[in-house]
Amino acid sequence: MHLLRDFGRICYAIGIGAFGMQYLLYGRFVGGLAPVPPWTPGGTVFSYVVGIFLLATAAGIALLWYPRLSAILVGGFFLGAVLFLHTWHFRAVVTQGTERTRALEPLAIAAAAFILAGTFPPVGSRASALASLLIKSGRFVFAFTMIIFGMQHFEYASFIAALIPAWIPAHLFWVYFTGAGFIIAAVAICLKVFARLAAMGLGLMFLLWFLVLHMPRVFAALHNGDEWSSALVALNLAGACSFIATTLPNRPSGNASQ
């Protein structure tokens, strides 16, 4: 389990650090790059600040320099971006699949950060009430985002099927299979029923997407920032599911209130 947690932590940190590098390279906020939406004010200066912040916290998580604090800071920043920035276009988030995904991906990454923080002991004698609340709610928020992602696979099945490489047969089958997998895994994680197995399966799915779907698209368009961002989200969430699995019971049923 320690190896799985470390693998997940490193993948998660690589994703966060790579987001930071993108902000430094772009020098502005762009659509599709988690977590700050393109209409956010602040320009180049704030973009550089975000980039440096993400690189610093990613290093803290990867190298175990105040990892709990680093994870809480990452989670708080991503959560804040969703609550205070993406909600400026709340109607679009509700009605448009692209904007919904761009808001829910940072929310999933934030929830994972809080879960990761909970795997490390508090710096002081005890954790703050707010940190404890965020850590305890992380599992439910993460599961919620996975359910919405699963539903979107049914809502936008034709569009998603077009993204699957031509050499893979039965595109629509895999879209529906993946959508159902999202929802089943999310319910299992939320209720702690075969939860560790569900999280590991979800992580494997994200990792396969990263390797089979996203990386070929990245290599085919190396200067396309959207492809890089999509690949990094998949890698980040693959890592998240890996360390989330280590926090869940390895039993067929459990108490959902725990």
C-alpha positions in Angstrom: 0.0 0.0 0.0 2.9 2.4 0.7 4.2 1.9 -2.9 0.7 2.6 -4.3 0.4 5.7 -2.2 3.8 7.0 -3.2 3.1 6.3 -6.8 -0.2 8.2 -6.6 1.4 11.1 -4.7 4.2 11.5 -7.3 1.8 11.3 -10.3 -0.5 13.8 -8.5 2.4 16.2 -7.8 3.7 15.9 -11.4 0.3 17.0 -12.6 0.2 20.0 -10.3 3.7 21.0 -11.1 3.1 20.7 -14.8 0.0 23.0 -14.5 2.3 25.5 -12.8 4.8 25.3 -15.7 2.1 25.9 -18.2 1.1 29.1 -16.4 4.7 30.3 -16.5 4.9 29.5 -20.2 1.6 31.0 -21.2 1.8 34.1 -19.0 -1.9 34.3 -19.0 -5.1 32.4 -18.1 -6.4 30.1 -20.8 -9.4 27.9 -21.2 -8.9 24.2 -20.2 -5.9 24.8 -17.9 -6.9 23.9 -14.4 -7.9 25.6 -12.1 -8.1 29.3 -13.1 -10.7 30.1 -15.9 -9.6 32.5 -18.7 -11.9 35.4 -17.7 -10.0 35.8 -14.4 -8.4 39.2 -14.0 -4.8 39.7 -13.0 -3.0 39.1 -16.3 0.6 38.0 -16.6 1.6 38.9 -13.0 -1.1 36.8 -11.4 -0.5 34.0 -13.9 3.2 33.9 -12.9 2.2 33.9 -9.2 -0.1 30.9 -9.8 2.6 29.1 -11.7 5.2 29.6 -8.9 2.6 28.6 -6.2 1.7 25.4 -8.0 5.4 24.5 -8.6 6.2 25.1 -4.9 3.3 23.1 -3.5 3.9 20.3 -6.0 7.5 20.1 -4.8 6.3 20.0 -1.2 4.0 17.0 -2.0 6.6 15.1 -4.1 9.6 15.7 -1.9 7.6 15.5 1.4 8.4 19.1 2.4 5.5 20.0 4.6 3.3 17.6 2.5 0.2 18.0 4.6 0.3 21.8 4.4 1.2 21.7 0.7 -1.8 19.4 -0.1 -4.2 21.6 1.9 -2.9 24.7 0.1 -3.4 23.0 -3.3 -6.8 21.8 -2.3 -7.8 25.2 -1.0 -6.6 27.0 -4.1 -8.4 24.7 -6.5 -11.6 24.7 -4.4 -11.4 28.5 -4.3 -11.0 28.7 -8.0 -14.2 26.7 -8.5 -16.3 28.5 -5.9 -15.2 32.1 -6.6 -14.1 32.0 -10.3 -15.9 29.3 -12.2 -19.2 30.3 -10.6 -19.0 33.6 -12.4 -20.3 31.6 -15.4 -22.5 29.3 -13.3 -25.2 29.0 -15.9 -22.7 27.8 -18.5 -21.3 25.3 -15.9 -24.8 23.9 -15.5 -25.8 23.8 -19.1 -22.6 23.3 -21.1 -20.5 20.2 -21.0 -17.2 21.9 -21.7 -17.6 24.5 -18.9 -19.0 21.8 -16.5 -15.9 19.7 -17.1 -13.5 22.6 -16.7 -15.1 23.4 -13.3 -15.5 19.8 -12.0 -11.9 18.7 -12.9 -10.4 21.3 -10.4 -13.1 20.3 -7.9 -12.0 16.6 -8.2 -8.3 17.6 -7.9 -9.2 19.8 -4.8 -11.0 16.9 -3.1 -8.1 14.6 -3.8 -5.7 17.1 -2.3 -7.7 17.1 0.9 -7.8 13.3 1.0 -4.0 13.3 0.5 -3.5 15.8 3.3 -5.4 13.4 5.6 -2.7 10.7 5.0 -0.1 12.9 6.8 -0.1 13.8 10.5 -1.0 17.4 11.6 2.0 19.7 12.0 0.8 20.8 15.5 -0.7 18.9 18.3 -4.0 18.5 16.4 -5.7 19.4 13.2 -7.7 22.6 12.8 -11.5 22.2 12.6 -11.6 23.5 9.0 -8.8 21.2 7.8 -10.6 18.2 9.4 -13.9 19.1 7.7 -12.2 19.5 4.3 -10.4 16.2 4.7 -13.5 14.3 5.8 -15.6 15.7 3.0 -13.0 15.0 0.3 -14.2 11.5 -0.3 -17.8 12.6 -0.9 -16.9 15.5 -3.1 -14.5 13.4 -5.2 -17.3 10.8 -5.6 -19.7 13.5 -6.7 -17.5 14.7 -9.5 -17.0 11.1 -10.7 -20.7 10.6 -10.9 -21.1 13.7 -13.0 -18.3 12.6 -15.3 -20.0 9.3 -15.7 -23.3 10.9 -16.6 -21.6 13.1 -19.2 -20.4 9.9 -20.9 -24.0 9.1 -21.6 -25.0 12.7 -22.4 -22.1 13.3 -24.9 -21.5 9.7 -26.0 -21.0 10.5 -29.7 -18.5 13.3 -29.0 -16.5 11.2 -26.6 -16.6 8.2 -29.0 -14.9 10.3 -31.6 -11.9 10.9 -29.3 -11.2 7.1 -29.1 -8.3 5.9 -31.4 -9.6 4.2 -34.6 -7.7 1.0 -33.8 -9.9 0.4 -30.7 -13.2 -1.3 -31.8 -16.7 -0.7 -30.5 -16.3 3.0 -29.5 -19.7 3.6 -28.1 -19.5 0.4 -26.0 -16.4 1.7 -24.3 -18.0 5.1 -23.8 -21.0 3.6 -22.0 -18.8 1.1 -20.2 -16.6 3.9 -18.9 -19.6 6.0 -17.9 -21.1 3.2 -15.9 -17.7 2.5 -14.4 -17.4 6.1 -13.2 -20.8 5.9 -11.5 -20.4 2.5 -9.9 -16.9 3.3 -8.6 -18.1 6.6 -7.2 -21.0 5.0 -5.3 -18.6 2.3 -4.0 -16.1 4.9 -2.8 -18.9 7.0 -1.2 -20.5 4.0 0.6 -17.2 2.2 1.3 -18.4 -0.9 -0.5 -15.5 -2.6 -2.3 -14.2 0.9 -2.1 -10.4 0.2 -2.4 -11.0 -2.0 -5.4 -13.3 0.6 -7.0 -10.7 3.4 -6.5 -7.9 1.2 -7.9 -10.0 0.4 -10.9 -10.8 4.0 -11.5 -7.1 4.9 -11.2 -6.2 2.2 -13.7 -8.8 3.6 -16.1 -7.4 7.2 -15.8 -3.8 5.8 -16.3 -4.8 3.9 -19.4 -6.5 7.0 -20.8 -3.3 9.0 -20.1 -1.2 6.4 -22.0 -3.5 5.2 -24.8 -5.7 8.2 -25.5 -4.0 11.4 -24.4 -0.3 10.9 -24.9 -0.6 10.0 -28.6 -2.7 13.1 -29.1 0.0 15.2 -27.3 2.8 13.8 -29.4 0.7 14.5 -32.5 0.3 18.2 -31.5 3.1 19.1 -29.2 2.3 22.8 -29.2 -1.4 22.3 -28.4 -1.9 23.3 -24.8 -5.4 21.8 -24.6 -4.0 18.3 -25.3 -1.3 18.8 -22.6 -3.8 20.0 -20.1 -6.2 17.0 -20.8 -3.3 14.6 -20.4 -2.1 16.1 -17.2 -5.6 16.0 -15.7 -5.8 12.3 -16.5 -2.4 11.7 -14.9 -3.3 13.7 -11.9 -6.5 11.9 -11.3 -4.8 8.5 -11.9 -2.5 9.4 -9.1 -5.3 10.7 -6.9 -7.3 7.4 -7.2 -4.1 5.5 -6.3 -3.6 7.2 -3.0 -7.3 7.4 -2.3 -7.4 3.6 -2.6 -5.0 3.3 0.3 -7.3 5.3 2.6 -10.3 3.0 1.9 -11.2 -0.3 3.5 -10.4 -3.6 1.7 -13.7 -5.2 2.6 -17.0 -5.8 0.8 -19.0 -3.4 3.0 -18.4 -0.7 5.6 -20.0 2.2 7.5 -20.5 5.1 5.1 -20.3 7.5 8.0 -16.7 6.7 8.7 
